[in-house]
Amino acid sequence: MFIGAALVALTACGTAEPPTRAIPQTPSAGSPGTSTAAAPSAPKSCPGQWGGDGIGGWVPAASDVAGAAESLVPGSPVEALICAYPGDNTNPGGERLAGTRTLKDGAGQLARDLGYLPVGSTDSGACTAMGGPMTNYLIRFGYADGRSLWVGSAEEVNHCAMTTNGTAGSSTYVGDRITDAYRKGPATSAREKDPCRTWMARRGQNARMVPDEPTSLVVCRLDPQGGQASRTEYGTDVARQLATTLNALDTRPSDNSCRQTEGADPGVILRLVFGYADGPPTAVMVQAFCTPSVNNGLLQADGDDRLHQEATRLAPR
Protein backbone atom coordinates (compact mmCIF):
# COMPACT_ATOMS: atom_id res chain seq x y z
CA MET A 1 0.00 0.00 0.00
CA PHE A 2 1.07 3.57 -0.68
CA ILE A 3 0.63 4.98 2.79
CA GLY A 4 2.89 8.03 2.69
CA ALA A 5 0.85 10.48 0.60
CA ALA A 6 -2.38 9.61 2.32
CA LEU A 7 -0.94 9.99 5.79
CA VAL A 8 0.65 13.34 5.01
CA ALA A 9 -2.68 14.59 3.75
CA LEU A 10 -4.66 13.17 6.64
CA THR A 11 -2.54 14.24 9.57
CA ALA A 12 -0.43 17.19 8.42
CA CYS A 13 2.52 15.86 10.42
CA GLY A 14 4.27 18.12 12.85
CA THR A 15 4.27 18.10 16.61
CA ALA A 16 5.01 20.51 19.40
CA GLU A 17 7.97 19.86 21.66
CA PRO A 18 6.76 17.95 24.74
CA PRO A 19 6.85 19.81 28.05
CA THR A 20 10.00 19.12 30.04
CA ARG A 21 9.51 21.11 33.23
CA ALA A 22 6.81 21.46 35.83
CA ILE A 23 4.38 24.36 35.65
CA PRO A 24 3.16 25.59 39.04
CA GLN A 25 -0.32 24.36 39.81
CA THR A 26 -3.09 26.95 39.77
CA PRO A 27 -4.78 27.49 43.16
CA SER A 28 -8.14 25.75 43.32
CA ALA A 29 -10.22 28.54 44.81
CA GLY A 30 -13.80 28.83 43.60
CA SER A 31 -14.84 31.29 40.92
CA PRO A 32 -15.96 34.77 42.00
CA GLY A 33 -19.57 34.83 43.11
CA THR A 34 -19.66 31.09 43.81
CA SER A 35 -20.48 29.91 47.31
CA THR A 36 -18.08 27.61 49.11
CA ALA A 37 -20.69 24.85 49.25
CA ALA A 38 -21.23 24.91 45.47
CA ALA A 39 -17.54 24.95 44.55
CA PRO A 40 -16.07 21.72 43.15
CA SER A 41 -13.68 19.76 45.26
CA ALA A 42 -10.03 20.47 44.48
CA PRO A 43 -8.59 18.02 41.93
CA LYS A 44 -6.76 15.11 43.46
CA SER A 45 -3.02 14.93 42.94
CA CYS A 46 -1.69 13.56 39.68
CA PRO A 47 -0.26 10.04 39.93
CA GLY A 48 3.51 10.22 40.26
CA GLN A 49 3.97 7.77 37.40
CA TRP A 50 2.11 6.87 34.20
CA GLY A 51 0.50 3.51 34.91
CA GLY A 52 -0.06 2.35 31.34
CA ASP A 53 2.39 0.54 29.10
CA GLY A 54 1.57 2.35 25.86
CA ILE A 55 1.07 5.74 24.22
CA GLY A 56 -2.09 7.23 25.72
CA GLY A 57 -5.09 5.01 26.38
CA TRP A 58 -4.82 4.75 30.19
CA VAL A 59 -6.57 6.31 33.20
CA PRO A 60 -6.18 5.57 36.93
CA ALA A 61 -9.89 4.74 37.25
CA ALA A 62 -13.04 4.74 35.15
CA SER A 63 -15.71 7.28 36.08
CA ASP A 64 -19.33 6.76 37.06
CA VAL A 65 -20.32 10.13 35.57
CA ALA A 66 -23.52 9.70 33.54
CA GLY A 67 -22.89 9.69 29.79
CA ALA A 68 -19.26 8.53 30.00
CA ALA A 69 -19.99 5.64 27.62
CA GLU A 70 -21.25 8.00 24.90
CA SER A 71 -18.85 10.94 25.32
CA LEU A 72 -15.28 11.21 26.58
CA VAL A 73 -16.27 14.23 28.67
CA PRO A 74 -20.03 14.42 29.29
CA GLY A 75 -21.76 17.35 30.92
CA SER A 76 -20.10 20.62 31.91
CA PRO A 77 -17.01 20.27 34.11
CA VAL A 78 -15.79 23.45 35.77
CA GLU A 79 -12.15 22.57 36.36
CA ALA A 80 -9.43 20.48 34.75
CA LEU A 81 -6.08 19.29 36.09
CA ILE A 82 -3.59 18.34 33.35
CA CYS A 83 -0.74 15.97 34.31
CA ALA A 84 2.23 15.60 31.91
CA TYR A 85 4.46 12.52 31.62
CA PRO A 86 7.14 13.09 28.93
CA GLY A 87 9.11 10.19 27.49
CA ASP A 88 10.07 8.48 24.23
CA ASN A 89 7.72 6.58 21.94
CA THR A 90 10.26 3.80 21.39
CA ASN A 91 9.93 2.72 25.03
CA PRO A 92 6.54 3.89 26.34
CA GLY A 93 5.19 3.20 29.80
CA GLY A 94 6.12 4.17 33.34
CA GLU A 95 6.95 7.83 32.61
CA ARG A 96 7.39 10.07 35.66
CA LEU A 97 5.21 13.09 36.34
CA ALA A 98 6.99 16.22 35.04
CA GLY A 99 4.44 18.97 35.60
CA THR A 100 0.81 19.95 36.14
CA ARG A 101 -1.54 22.73 35.17
CA THR A 102 -4.99 23.52 36.53
CA LEU A 103 -7.50 25.15 34.18
CA LYS A 104 -10.50 27.12 35.35
CA ASP A 105 -11.75 29.31 32.50
CA GLY A 106 -10.32 26.98 29.86
CA ALA A 107 -11.74 23.75 31.29
CA GLY A 108 -15.08 24.09 29.53
CA GLN A 109 -13.56 24.59 26.09
CA LEU A 110 -11.19 21.64 26.45
CA ALA A 111 -14.07 19.50 27.72
CA ARG A 112 -16.26 20.43 24.74
CA ASP A 113 -13.54 19.65 22.20
CA LEU A 114 -12.86 16.25 23.78
CA GLY A 115 -16.55 15.59 24.37
CA TYR A 116 -17.34 15.97 20.67
CA LEU A 117 -14.78 13.36 19.56
CA PRO A 118 -16.11 10.19 17.92
CA VAL A 119 -15.99 7.29 20.37
CA GLY A 120 -16.03 3.55 19.91
CA SER A 121 -13.05 3.02 17.62
CA THR A 122 -9.96 1.57 19.31
CA ASP A 123 -7.95 1.01 16.12
CA SER A 124 -5.73 3.92 15.08
CA GLY A 125 -5.27 2.40 11.61
CA ALA A 126 -2.07 2.77 9.61
CA CYS A 127 0.59 4.81 11.42
CA THR A 128 4.04 5.93 10.46
CA ALA A 129 6.76 4.55 12.72
CA MET A 130 9.06 7.49 13.45
CA GLY A 131 10.82 7.34 16.79
CA GLY A 132 10.91 10.44 18.93
CA PRO A 133 9.68 12.28 22.01
CA MET A 134 6.15 11.84 23.26
CA THR A 135 4.15 12.95 26.28
CA ASN A 136 1.44 10.94 27.98
CA TYR A 137 -1.28 13.09 29.55
CA LEU A 138 -3.88 12.59 32.24
CA ILE A 139 -6.66 15.15 32.61
CA ARG A 140 -8.91 15.12 35.66
CA PHE A 141 -12.15 17.01 35.00
CA GLY A 142 -14.00 18.20 38.10
CA TYR A 143 -17.73 18.93 38.20
CA ALA A 144 -19.64 21.40 40.36
CA ASP A 145 -21.27 18.60 42.37
CA GLY A 146 -17.91 17.09 43.34
CA ARG A 147 -17.82 14.31 40.74
CA SER A 148 -14.72 13.80 38.62
CA LEU A 149 -13.59 12.03 35.46
CA TRP A 150 -10.13 11.12 34.18
CA VAL A 151 -9.12 11.25 30.50
CA GLY A 152 -5.85 9.73 29.26
CA SER A 153 -4.20 10.63 25.96
CA ALA A 154 -0.80 11.50 24.46
CA GLU A 155 1.11 13.71 22.06
CA GLU A 156 3.59 11.91 19.83
CA VAL A 157 5.37 12.42 16.53
CA ASN A 158 3.30 9.95 14.47
CA HIS A 159 -0.02 11.41 15.64
CA CYS A 160 -1.18 7.93 16.70
CA ALA A 161 -2.55 7.75 20.24
CA MET A 162 -5.67 6.46 21.94
CA THR A 163 -7.74 8.77 24.14
CA THR A 164 -9.95 7.19 26.81
CA ASN A 165 -11.98 7.96 29.92
CA GLY A 166 -11.80 4.33 31.03
CA THR A 167 -15.22 3.53 29.58
CA ALA A 168 -15.20 5.01 26.07
CA GLY A 169 -12.26 5.47 23.72
CA SER A 170 -11.40 7.43 20.59
CA SER A 171 -8.63 6.97 18.04
CA THR A 172 -8.88 10.60 16.88
CA TYR A 173 -5.59 12.38 17.60
CA VAL A 174 -5.81 15.33 20.01
CA GLY A 175 -2.31 15.39 21.50
CA ASP A 176 -1.43 18.78 20.04
CA ARG A 177 -4.58 20.34 21.51
CA ILE A 178 -3.81 18.99 24.98
CA THR A 179 -0.24 20.27 24.77
CA ASP A 180 -1.60 23.72 23.84
CA ALA A 181 -3.86 23.66 26.89
CA TYR A 182 -1.02 22.49 29.14
CA ARG A 183 1.41 25.15 27.97
CA LYS A 184 -0.83 28.14 27.33
CA GLY A 185 -3.70 27.72 29.76
CA PRO A 186 -7.19 28.08 28.27
CA ALA A 187 -7.38 25.81 25.26
CA THR A 188 -7.80 27.17 21.76
CA SER A 189 -11.12 25.94 20.39
CA ALA A 190 -10.96 23.46 17.55
CA ARG A 191 -13.16 25.92 15.66
CA GLU A 192 -10.36 28.50 15.80
CA LYS A 193 -7.65 26.26 14.35
CA ASP A 194 -6.59 26.65 10.71
CA PRO A 195 -8.99 24.22 9.00
CA CYS A 196 -6.57 23.56 6.16
CA ARG A 197 -3.72 22.48 8.45
CA THR A 198 -5.34 20.87 11.49
CA TRP A 199 -7.14 17.54 11.36
CA MET A 200 -10.42 17.50 13.27
CA ALA A 201 -13.14 14.98 13.99
CA ARG A 202 -16.67 15.03 15.33
CA ARG A 203 -19.07 12.56 16.93
CA GLY A 204 -20.91 10.59 14.27
CA GLN A 205 -18.05 10.42 11.77
CA ASN A 206 -17.76 6.71 12.45
CA ALA A 207 -21.32 6.28 11.13
CA ARG A 208 -21.58 8.91 8.36
CA MET A 209 -18.97 10.59 6.19
CA VAL A 210 -20.41 14.00 7.21
CA PRO A 211 -22.47 13.84 10.42
CA ASP A 212 -25.22 16.19 11.59
CA GLU A 213 -26.24 19.30 9.62
CA PRO A 214 -23.27 21.42 8.48
CA THR A 215 -23.73 25.16 8.08
CA SER A 216 -20.56 26.05 6.16
CA LEU A 217 -17.86 24.57 3.95
CA VAL A 218 -14.18 25.38 3.41
CA VAL A 219 -12.51 23.64 0.47
CA CYS A 220 -8.74 23.50 0.95
CA ARG A 221 -6.36 22.68 -1.88
CA LEU A 222 -3.30 21.29 -0.12
CA ASP A 223 0.24 21.65 -1.39
CA PRO A 224 1.82 18.17 -1.75
CA GLN A 225 5.15 19.77 -0.79
CA GLY A 226 3.76 21.12 2.49
CA GLY A 227 3.41 24.76 1.46
CA GLN A 228 0.55 27.15 2.14
CA ALA A 229 -2.88 25.76 1.27
CA SER A 230 -5.34 27.79 -0.77
CA ARG A 231 -9.03 27.81 0.13
CA THR A 232 -12.53 28.83 -0.86
CA GLU A 233 -15.51 29.22 1.47
CA TYR A 234 -19.19 28.41 0.95
CA GLY A 235 -22.45 28.67 2.87
CA THR A 236 -25.08 26.26 4.12
CA ASP A 237 -26.66 25.30 0.79
CA VAL A 238 -23.41 24.18 -0.84
CA ALA A 239 -22.21 22.49 2.36
CA ARG A 240 -25.35 20.38 2.75
CA GLN A 241 -25.54 19.46 -0.93
CA LEU A 242 -21.96 18.19 -0.90
CA ALA A 243 -22.55 16.42 2.43
CA THR A 244 -25.52 14.60 0.90
CA THR A 245 -23.34 13.42 -2.00
CA LEU A 246 -20.63 12.19 0.37
CA ASN A 247 -23.12 10.44 2.65
CA ALA A 248 -24.52 8.51 -0.31
CA LEU A 249 -21.18 6.72 -0.83
CA ASP A 250 -20.74 3.09 0.18
CA THR A 251 -18.41 3.44 3.18
CA ARG A 252 -16.28 1.05 5.20
CA PRO A 253 -14.01 1.47 8.25
CA SER A 254 -10.89 3.41 7.33
CA ASP A 255 -7.34 2.13 7.64
CA ASN A 256 -6.08 5.62 6.66
CA SER A 257 -4.13 4.39 3.67
CA CYS A 258 -4.61 4.37 -0.09
CA ARG A 259 -3.10 2.98 -3.28
CA GLN A 260 -2.03 5.48 -5.90
CA THR A 261 -3.77 4.89 -9.20
CA GLU A 262 -1.28 4.03 -11.91
CA GLY A 263 -0.56 7.02 -14.13
CA ALA A 264 -2.68 9.42 -12.04
CA ASP A 265 -1.47 12.92 -11.20
CA PRO A 266 -0.93 13.11 -7.41
CA GLY A 267 -0.97 16.90 -7.44
CA VAL A 268 -4.59 17.54 -6.34
CA ILE A 269 -5.27 16.93 -2.65
CA LEU A 270 -8.51 18.41 -1.32
CA ARG A 271 -9.66 18.75 2.27
CA LEU A 272 -13.36 19.49 2.69
CA VAL A 273 -14.01 21.10 6.09
CA PHE A 274 -17.64 21.24 7.20
CA GLY A 275 -18.52 23.74 9.93
CA TYR A 276 -21.43 23.65 12.38
CA ALA A 277 -23.43 26.05 14.49
CA ASP A 278 -22.07 24.30 17.59
CA GLY A 279 -19.04 22.12 18.21
CA PRO A 280 -15.95 21.39 16.13
CA PRO A 281 -15.87 21.08 12.34
CA THR A 282 -15.34 17.81 10.52
CA ALA A 283 -12.99 17.13 7.61
CA VAL A 284 -13.06 14.80 4.61
CA MET A 285 -10.11 14.15 2.31
CA VAL A 286 -10.71 13.72 -1.42
CA GLN A 287 -7.75 12.44 -3.46
CA ALA A 288 -8.89 11.36 -6.92
CA PHE A 289 -5.50 9.77 -7.64
CA CYS A 290 -5.92 7.31 -4.74
CA THR A 291 -8.01 4.22 -4.09
CA PRO A 292 -10.01 4.65 -1.93
CA SER A 293 -10.26 8.33 -2.77
CA VAL A 294 -12.46 9.58 0.10
CA ASN A 295 -11.53 9.41 3.79
CA ASN A 296 -12.75 11.15 6.94
CA GLY A 297 -10.28 9.39 9.24
CA LEU A 298 -12.81 6.82 10.45
CA LEU A 299 -14.61 5.91 7.23
CA GLN A 300 -13.33 5.59 3.67
CA ALA A 301 -15.06 5.14 0.32
CA ASP A 302 -14.45 4.98 -3.41
CA GLY A 303 -15.53 8.29 -4.86
CA ASP A 304 -17.17 8.42 -8.28
CA ASP A 305 -16.55 10.81 -11.17
CA ARG A 306 -19.48 13.00 -10.12
CA LEU A 307 -18.02 13.60 -6.67
CA HIS A 308 -14.49 14.19 -7.95
CA GLN A 309 -15.74 16.70 -10.53
CA GLU A 310 -17.90 18.54 -8.00
CA ALA A 311 -15.11 18.76 -5.42
CA THR A 312 -12.66 19.98 -8.06
CA ARG A 313 -15.17 22.60 -9.27
CA LEU A 314 -15.51 23.99 -5.74
CA ALA A 315 -11.76 23.97 -5.08
CA PRO A 316 -9.59 27.08 -5.44
CA ARG A 317 -7.62 27.28 -8.66
NORMOQUI-V586220 format. One record per residue. PSI is psi in degrees with one decimal (NA if undefined). Layout:
[[PSI] [PSI]]
//
This chain:
[[146.4] [93.9] [-31.0] [-55.8] [-41.2] [-40.6] [-38.1] [-43.5] [-38.4] [-39.6] [-13.2] [66.8] [149.9] [133.2] [146.8] [152.1] [130.4] [149.7] [142.0] [-0.9] [156.9] [144.2] [130.0] [138.6] [136.9] [137.0] [149.5] [30.9] [153.2] [163.1] [153.7] [138.5] [2.0] [132.3] [157.3] [-37.5] [-32.0] [-12.4] [146.0] [154.2] [148.0] [141.3] [142.0] [162.5] [148.9] [143.4] [143.5] [-15.5] [142.4] [125.2] [-6.5] [171.0] [17.3] [-162.9] [106.9] [-167.1] [22.2] [142.0] [154.6] [-30.6] [144.4] [154.5] [154.1] [16.0] [132.3] [134.9] [-0.1] [-17.0] [-19.1] [-21.1] [140.2] [-36.2] [89.3] [161.6] [-155.2] [81.6] [153.9] [-5.2] [148.1] [132.3] [119.1] [128.0] [129.0] [133.7] [82.5] [149.6] [-149.5] [136.6] [-7.0] [-12.8] [64.1] [155.0] [135.9] [15.5] [147.2] [148.8] [128.3] [-17.9] [164.1] [159.3] [133.3] [127.7] [135.4] [-73.9] [-33.7] [-5.3] [-41.3] [-40.8] [-43.5] [-40.5] [-41.3] [-43.2] [-43.7] [-36.1] [-23.5] [-5.2] [146.1] [136.9] [159.2] [-33.6] [129.2] [8.3] [117.4] [-0.8] [-157.5] [132.0] [144.8] [166.4] [42.9] [135.0] [148.9] [-174.3] [151.3] [161.8] [120.0] [143.1] [140.2] [138.6] [122.8] [110.9] [129.3] [140.2] [160.5] [-25.3] [8.2] [-9.2] [164.2] [163.4] [131.8] [142.8] [132.9] [133.9] [-166.8] [154.7] [132.4] [161.3] [-27.9] [-1.9] [37.7] [105.1] [140.4] [144.1] [131.7] [154.5] [11.6] [-17.4] [-47.4] [153.7] [158.0] [139.0] [-0.4] [131.0] [126.8] [14.2] [-38.3] [-35.5] [-39.0] [-39.5] [-40.7] [-45.4] [-38.8] [-41.9] [-38.8] [-6.0] [-130.1] [129.0] [144.2] [129.1] [146.2] [-28.1] [-24.1] [-4.7] [156.7] [114.2] [-22.4] [-10.1] [-17.0] [126.9] [134.2] [157.3] [161.5] [147.4] [137.2] [-13.5] [-15.7] [-4.6] [-31.9] [147.1] [-41.4] [103.5] [165.5] [-154.4] [96.2] [151.6] [-6.0] [165.3] [132.0] [124.6] [114.7] [131.2] [108.2] [146.5] [119.0] [-21.0] [2.5] [10.3] [-170.6] [132.0] [146.5] [158.8] [155.5] [150.1] [144.3] [163.8] [-164.0] [-44.3] [-48.0] [-41.1] [-46.4] [-32.8] [-44.0] [-36.8] [-40.0] [-41.7] [-43.9] [-38.4] [-12.4] [-8.2] [153.4] [104.5] [164.0] [161.2] [139.3] [139.9] [10.5] [40.7] [165.3] [162.0] [127.0] [131.1] [132.0] [127.8] [-4.4] [150.1] [116.2] [19.8] [-13.0] [108.2] [117.5] [136.7] [120.5] [114.8] [114.6] [124.8] [161.3] [160.9] [-29.2] [140.8] [175.9] [158.1] [173.5] [149.9] [145.5] [129.1] [137.6] [116.3] [95.7] [-20.5] [0.1] [155.7] [118.0] [154.3] [-8.8] [133.3] [129.5] [11.6] [-27.7] [-27.3] [150.0] [160.4] [160.4] [111.3] [151.4] [175.4] [-36.9] [-45.9] [-47.0] [-41.4] [-40.3] [-43.3] [-41.0] [-37.9] [-37.3] [-16.4] [151.8] [149.6] [NA]]
//
